[in-house]
Amino acid sequence: MKFLCLPGAYGSAKNFKVQLGPLADELQKRGLGTFAYSQGTFEVEPPAGWEDYFGSRPLYRFLDTSRGDAFETLRRLRHVPRGMSPEETMRQFQAANKSVDTTHMATAWRGAIDGVFKTIEEDEDIDALIGYSEGAMVGASLIVEEGLRCAKSGAPRRIKFAIFISGSPPLKFEGTDKITPQLVDEVGTVIDIPTYHIFGCDDAFLSSAVALYNVCAQDKVHMYDHGLGHIVPRDVENVSLLGKLLGDIVPKVAEENRKAATMRRRPSLPVRTGSETDEGEQQGQPSHAGNRRDSGQQQQQQGGKRMSFTSAVLGGT
């Protein structure tokens, strides 16, 4: 698979290539993927007090924050009581963020998503994403938007797998001037492709990563707790274990994608009439309608379990 890698806020393609380097090298060594790096288009300076935290200049964001920035509000998540659900925590953050110009934010968000779509369209080999922090939120939002666009156009999905590192739930466009976070207790599942979630139990923003996990299809989701904070894991132990775990998952996803692509290329079979179907069954040819229905019911019963904040902290699923 070829991964498009999206950095966090106040990042850059250059810095993210270094940041993600150990994990990307491990995955490439195992033959699991190749990597392309992108970045936001808005050059920014880091917030006061964080001048030396984000690495070498220039730094970028996917969002134009010239009319309001949620960074200071986001920092308040550090002080949210741990007993709140991830979804309640995100709603509290949203309510505290009233100073941001929401119309301008929706326009900026549209531009950010369309920019990433353009990058994907320019490289036909890209079929997966890796997003960290803000980049994970952009990637998750793009997956939701791509699903809606492809449902209307009938075009095949480009993004078929995603790795989210310390992410946040996706934002969805509501009309032309509003974006809303997608929370599981309000909208259910919104990301239906296989996903892998990497975060740490010591992350001050853990609730946002769990809220993203919860809106993903629970029969296609995996998680890994590296035990650290809001970082991309780079130590040998975590990188090696992630390489092994993803080595079991990525080939299966790639094989399923290959099979799906083969099925799409096959010519459609002629549709039999009801009389032809009855005649075939009378001559001893089995009908598979019942088997398909049973299979669908079995798949629905295999759904995973949503995570609460407590279970995430404890490393459970």
Summary of the structure (lengths in Angstrom):
residues: 317
radius of gyration: 21.4
end to end distance: 26.7
largest distance: 79.2
contacts: 970
relative contact order: 0.13
helix: 46%
strand: 15%
